[in-house]
């Protein structure tokens, strides 16, 4: 996306205080909703299937570490740095690619999908919200979001739906 597009988006959100507050609220709420869902499914697994719980916890941890290492090595600038505009929410510079919020939300969605289709669908829907709000707030380029999403869906599919059945999990 170009500077003009981001500036226009920021102007749209800044047009009224209520609009700005709503977007900031949604931007902050989506990740917490994903985490809450992840925790609820984790509690369920503690009592229902502790062996599945190990897999449920380790795959997202693996993705978080992999994405964090990738971001640190690449250290791509964020849109607000590169295009010189003020983002909707404050944020540090650099390490934009891939989006760790989005990657985390999508791998949690895949983990929830592994346990329960409906909860997984809800988590993946919330993950879309996480990614979209990161772009709308001016914190990420769409490519950052897409990369986080593709990494997590790919690793999640391989681990939860190809490998897990091999181990009867």
N, C-alpha and C positions, 0 to 999 in steps of 0.2 A: 504494500500500500504506500501511497505517496503522502508527503507532508500535508498537502491540501486536504486529503481525506481525513487524516487524524485530527487536524485542526478543526475541521468542520464537526467531527464527532465530539470533540471536547467542548466546542461552542454550544452544541445541542444539549449536552449534559449540564453545562454551566448556565444555560438560559434562565432557569429558575432554581432557587435553592431546593425546592421539593424534588425536582427531577435529579439534581445532583445527589442529594441524600439517598434517594431511591436506588440509583445505580451503585453508589458506594455500599449501601446496605446489601444489595444483591451480590455484589462482588465479594463481600466478606462472608455472607451467609452460605453461599453454595459450597465452599470447601468444608465448612463446619457440618453441613448437612451430610456430606459424603462421609466424613469421619464418624459422625454419629451412627450412620447406617452400618459402617464397617465394624464399629464397636458392638452394636447390637447383634450382628451376625456372629462375631467372635464369641460373645457370651453364649449364644445358642450352641455353637460348636463345642464349647468347653463341656457342656452337659450332654450333648448328643453324639459327637464324633471327634474325640480328642486327636486321633491320628490325622484326620482331615484338617484339623486346626493348624498343625505344624506346617502343612503345605500352604494353607490359607494365609498364614503370617509370613512365611519365608519368601514367596514369590514377589509380593509387593516390596519387601525389604530389598530384594535383589534389584528390582527395577529402580527403586529410589537411589541406591548406591550407583548403579550404572549411569543413570541420567545425571546425577550430581558430578560424577567424574567427567562425563562428556562435556557438560556445561563449563566446568572449570578449565578443561583443556582448550575448548573452543573460545570461550569468553567473548561471544558476539555481543555487540551493543544492543541496547533496547531502543525501540522506536523513538521515545522521547529524547534520548541522548543524540541519536543520529540525525533526527529531523528537527531538533530544537523546538520542542513545544512542552507545555506543562501537562503531565499526566493527571488523571482524575484523582488518583491516590498517590501518596508519597511512596517511593521505592528506591532501593539502591541501584547503582549502575552496573552494567555488564551482565554476563551470564544469562543471556536471553534464550539461547537455543540449546536444547529443546525446553519447553515450558515444564518445569518440575511440578507445578500445581496441576497442570493438565495430565501429565504422565501419571502422577500419583492418583488422581481422581479416576482415570480410566483403568488403571490396574486394579484399583479397589472395585470398580464396577465389574471387571472380569472375575475377580475373586468372589464377589457376591453372586454373579451369574453361575459360577461353579457350584455354589451351594443351593441357590434357589433362583429359578428363572425370573420370577416377578420382582424380587428384591434386586437382582442383577440389572433388570431393565430400568428400574427406578434409579439405581446408582449410575448407570450409564447416561440416563437422561440428565441427572444432576451434573455429571462430568462434562456434558456438552455445555451446560450453564457455566461451569468453571472456566472452560476454554473461551467461550464467547465473551464473558465479562472481562477476561484478561486483555483481549483485543480492544473491547469497547472502552476500557479504562486507559488505554494507551500504553500498557505495560509490555505487550508482546506483539510481534508480527503474526499474521495468520500462519506463516510457515513454522513458527515456534510451536504453535498449538497443534498443527497437523503432525509435526514430528513427534511430539509427546504422545499424541493419540495413537499414531501408527506403531510406535515402539511398544506401548503398553498393550494394545490389542494383539499385536503379533506375539509378544512374549507370553501374554495371558492365554492366548489360544493354544500355543505349543505346550505350555506347562499344565494348564488346567484341563484341557480337552484332548490332548494327545498323550502326554506323559503320565498324568494322574491315573488314568484307567489302567495303564501298564502295571502300576503299583497297587491296584485295587483300592484307590483312594477316591 
